[in-house]
Amino acid sequence: MTATGIGAPAAVRPGTLGTSPPRPDGIAKVQGTFEFSSDIGGDGALWGATLRSPHPSARIVRIDVTPAWKIAGVETIITADDVPGKPTYGLIDQDQPVFARDVVRYVGEPVAAVAADHPETCRRALEAIVVEYETLTPLLDPELVVEGSAPPIHPNGNVLRHQRIVHGDPDATGDVVVEGTYELGMQDQAFLGLEAAYAVPDSGGGGVDLHVATQWLHEDRGQIAACLGLPDERVRLVLGGVGGAFGAREDISLQVHTCLLALRVGRPVRMHYSRAESFIGHVHRHPATIWMRHHATGDGEIVKVEARLVFDGGAYASTSSAVLLNAITHTQGPYRCPNAVVEGWAIRTNHLPSGAMRGFGVVQACFAHESQLDRLAEALEIDPVEIRLRNAMRTGDRLITGQIMDSVAPVERCIRETVALPFPDEPVGGVDGDPMRLPGGAGLTADPSHVVRGIGYGVAMKNLMYSEGFDDYSTARCRLADGVVTIKVATAEVGQGFVTLAQQIARSVLGVDDVVLDRIDTDIGSAGSTSASRQTWMSGGAVDAACRAVRRRLLDHVATEHGLDADRLTIEGTEVVDVDGDLRVDVADASAGVDVDETAEYHHRPTHDLDELGQGDCHTAFAFVAHRAIVDVDPGLGLVKVVQVATAQDVGVALNPMSVIGQIEGGIAQGLGLAVMEEIIQVDGRIRNASFTDYLLPTMLDMPPVVASLVEEPEPLAPLGAKGVGEPPCISATPAIVAAIRDALRQAGRTHRIDRVPVRPIDIIGLS
Amino acid sequence: MSEHYSLHVNGRDHDVRDAWLGENLLYVLRERLGLLAAKGACEQGECGSCTVTLADELVCSCLVLAASAVGQSIVTVEGLAPPGRPTDVQQAFVDTGAVQCGFCTPGLIIAAHDLLDRDPDPSELTIREELSGNVCRCTGYGRIIEAVQRVAVARREAST
């Protein structure tokens, strides 16, 4: 388990790489003293709140805020007229208004904001603002845009991205051809810590401090500063404790509004979203319709994939273009595929905006390609595991983009290790007839004799880091003073445990046990986003580089002190050691009186845009995973219970095995949610289930035991040998569960297909 | 907004002044008494993040009108143990990896203590059933179940 690139053979020392030390914020979190962004901002702060559009598409005829001003306790009211800088923002295209001015394009679009002395005063003020709308017919069907029959609903047009991939021989055919059309509903990240921010204006109003739960402090800062009309350095961001993220905090939500209100009133302002507001206040996973056709030889070798992907991007661009890139470049999945014709569309509609969520486009593609692999196996009458093994990608294979797969690619091993994991002890239909063990639980009374057990597989490939030429570097600073290491990064800790990993890296590289983490803020260079499974690689690489720079200076110091050549010195465990002599001195002693401070940036290798035919080295690196799901189904009642999920995941090196397991189990839970529970329902452009009562999240009773195997083959491209582990768990868990449901239905003699997630009872019964 | 009442929280009486009677217990604990451990995540009793005990019963504090809790004993995570001296349940959550973002954690800690006080030897199914009112979006629950089991075993071993 020793990481490549770590000079010291220190992997067994507690708290170093390869061990699972407790989180540095763990005790504060269990005792309730950890400061989440919603806990920040005390006496004297005003409350902010946002007025939102009730219509998916409408012209704003008139806004009258005067009735709201008459409410005691209201301190300010702002609209589009009060945005001093750039009127729009956005991660890739700045097409989203801070406040709607002439038109609103989705239910929930901000129109105005207020600051007042109490949340209830805010609510009454919002109710008092008069907005007269002239409603328009919303554009809700992306296919109308693909057909070219929908007039533009935004000056930038309705096509957020259209990209083809044509690779190999587009006319190639196979002995066996299978096709299907797959649909995915809109999933919400549903982090528990609702959006919350606290803005403190400078006394002269020339700047602002913003405490906010976000995934990317520096990107937020740039967008906020542009809208405020301030230089970046006058907008200082501090990471407020983050209660989960999963992609939903990559875009701006309340950041600009909170700062605007605070600067306007010259007082600190807190803004907190409610759960209902959170559902419309951040971007979601793209709903998608994907048609795929696979050609294969009689032996089951994939000859060609054809695909057409239509992603509903909602009203604004967000990251739709990057999500679509991921989807189309992952249509082949973790399988060799010499020929491909793929066409992808990301479309603007009057639905809720879509953007980043864990898996980022690959979740959608994977549900389709894994459903197809099962169809292929069925057509060829071979085992679903066997079809995957026959096509499993290897290092050196050429992708459909023309890029060579040069990541470690243990696809076959992931599949074989998953298949070998033990089956659950639990008998079909539960233990001793306990109704809690049945599909549907105690309330829905499935009959044990009707329950059928199914088994299904899913395998996935996921790109790591950002793509298409984006240099998403990370910065870290390491200071060693009197035997204590201090690490400074702007890496958003969202729960994943980078704070633990940063300490582990420093302990391993520098032989110091006492590692302090400085505040996470914009007083250092960017760390890039906590997304794309990238922080272990990127910020891990930066922390490693900064610690190594400090180590060189420490060794130089010791060498000078002892009249030795610094090249003879290394750090073993907690000691500086002369490899050619007898000198052994504790790092703590060696660093007495020493104060060295180094900052390092880590950049991944450059990537490139795709050309018109979708060819180009657009991705940085890849990780792989396999899942096996076992489900009990009552086909008559349409009820499902997931009994077990087994997985083997390509992790490179498990730098913190407990954290890796945590990512795996948590990701599978979200994949299970998409498979059988979670969907934002929009009817006529209006969300119908913006609450945890109606949007169903997996509870402890829904989530089965997970058995996991970590496939450790160090990745030479990665600074610590480790791949990001956050996204893969939620990607192929979903198709594995759906495949298991299909298997159960097949055993029950049902012939209808299930090609949509989440799978609902009516889909299982066959009435949908 | 001129009501005045008193709440008994974590063994102490706390005055609540100038409050609006529409405020729920979660809001009053957090915003008026400065007891920030209980978290608000759904505002309708679905997620358990705001769990406290009221007269020894688990409640979602977002569903309780603060003024209706007058005269009853309320316990929040702050009342379980002094800072830096975690309970066995709290320590087990840290040790097993049951904490990621930590937002659901205070509610789960209260619920897990309550469970283990009532049932010192819960089966895995009992743990799942009893804690199913506490939603966690990060962990997939595996480590949380392990933490509760670990405490149950340790307490049994300590008592024999």
Contacts between the chains, C-beta under 8 A, distances in Angstrom:
chain1	res1	chain2	res2	distance
A	20	B	97	7.1
A	22	B	94	4.9
A	22	B	95	6.3
A	23	B	94	6.7
A	23	B	99	6.3
A	25	B	102	7.1
A	26	B	93	7.6
A	26	B	94	3.7
A	26	B	99	5.3
A	26	B	102	8.0
A	27	B	84	7.0
A	27	B	86	5.8
A	27	B	90	7.4
A	27	B	94	6.1
A	29	B	94	7.9
A	29	B	99	5.0
A	29	B	102	3.2
A	29	B	105	5.2
A	30	B	77	7.8
A	30	B	86	5.9
A	30	B	90	3.9
A	30	B	91	7.7
A	30	B	93	5.0
A	30	B	94	5.8
A	30	B	99	6.3
A	30	B	102	7.6
A	30	B	105	5.7
A	30	B	106	7.7
A	30	B	109	5.8
A	31	B	37	7.4
A	31	B	77	6.4
A	31	B	78	7.7
A	31	B	80	7.9
A	31	B	81	7.0
A	31	B	83	5.9
A	31	B	84	8.0
A	31	B	86	6.1
A	31	B	90	6.2
A	32	B	36	6.8
A	32	B	37	2.4
A	32	B	38	7.5
A	32	B	76	7.2
A	32	B	77	3.9
A	32	B	78	5.8
A	32	B	105	7.9
A	32	B	106	4.5
A	32	B	109	8.0
A	33	B	37	7.3
A	33	B	83	6.0
A	34	B	102	5.7
A	35	B	36	7.8
A	36	B	39	7.1
A	36	B	102	7.9
A	36	B	103	6.4
A	38	B	39	7.4
A	38	B	40	7.2
A	39	B	30	7.8
A	39	B	36	4.5
A	42	B	34	7.9
A	118	B	1	7.5
A	118	B	20	7.3
A	119	B	27	8.0
A	120	B	20	6.2
A	120	B	22	6.8
A	189	B	137	8.0
A	190	B	137	5.7
A	191	B	101	7.3
A	191	B	103	7.7
A	191	B	137	5.8
A	192	B	39	7.3
A	192	B	41	4.3
A	192	B	47	6.5
A	192	B	49	5.8
A	192	B	101	7.1
A	192	B	103	4.1
A	192	B	104	5.4
A	192	B	135	6.9
A	192	B	136	7.5
A	192	B	137	5.4
A	193	B	39	7.3
A	193	B	41	7.0
A	193	B	101	6.4
A	193	B	103	4.3
A	194	B	40	7.1
A	194	B	41	6.3
A	241	B	102	7.7
A	242	B	101	6.3
A	243	B	39	7.4
A	243	B	41	7.5
A	243	B	101	5.0
A	243	B	102	7.3
A	243	B	103	3.3
A	244	B	100	7.7
A	244	B	101	4.4
A	244	B	103	6.4
A	244	B	137	5.2
A	244	B	138	5.7
A	245	B	101	8.0
A	246	B	137	7.4
A	274	B	43	6.0
A	275	B	41	6.8
A	275	B	42	4.9
A	275	B	43	5.7
A	275	B	44	7.6
A	434	B	125	7.1
A	436	B	125	5.8
A	436	B	129	6.2
A	437	B	125	7.2
A	494	B	101	6.3
A	495	B	100	3.8
A	495	B	101	2.9
A	495	B	102	6.9
A	495	B	138	5.0
A	496	B	100	6.8
A	497	B	100	6.9
A	658	B	96	7.8
A	658	B	97	4.2
A	658	B	143	7.7
A	659	B	97	6.8
A	661	B	97	6.8
A	661	B	142	7.3
A	661	B	143	7.3
A	662	B	97	5.0
A	662	B	100	5.8
A	662	B	138	7.3
A	662	B	139	5.7
A	662	B	140	7.8
A	662	B	143	6.1
A	664	B	140	7.8
A	665	B	139	6.1
A	665	B	140	3.2
A	665	B	141	7.2
A	665	B	142	4.3
A	665	B	143	7.1
A	666	B	100	6.7
A	666	B	137	7.6
A	666	B	138	4.8
A	666	B	139	5.0
A	666	B	140	4.4
A	667	B	140	7.4
A	668	B	140	5.7
A	669	B	137	7.8
A	669	B	139	7.7
A	669	B	140	3.7
A	669	B	141	7.1
A	670	B	137	7.6
A	691	B	42	7.0
A	691	B	44	6.2
A	691	B	46	7.4
A	692	B	41	7.8
A	692	B	42	4.1
A	692	B	44	6.9
A	692	B	46	3.8
A	692	B	47	5.5
A	692	B	135	7.1
A	693	B	42	8.0
A	693	B	44	5.9
A	693	B	46	5.5
A	697	B	47	7.9
A	697	B	135	5.3
A	697	B	137	6.8
A	698	B	140	8.0
A	699	B	132	4.3
A	699	B	133	7.6
A	699	B	135	6.1
A	700	B	127	7.4
A	700	B	128	4.4
A	700	B	129	8.0
A	700	B	131	5.2
A	700	B	132	4.7
A	700	B	134	7.6
A	700	B	141	4.7
A	700	B	144	7.4
A	700	B	145	7.2
A	701	B	128	5.1
A	701	B	129	6.5
A	701	B	132	4.5
A	703	B	140	5.6
A	703	B	141	5.0
A	703	B	142	7.8
A	705	B	142	6.9
A	706	B	140	6.6
A	706	B	142	5.8
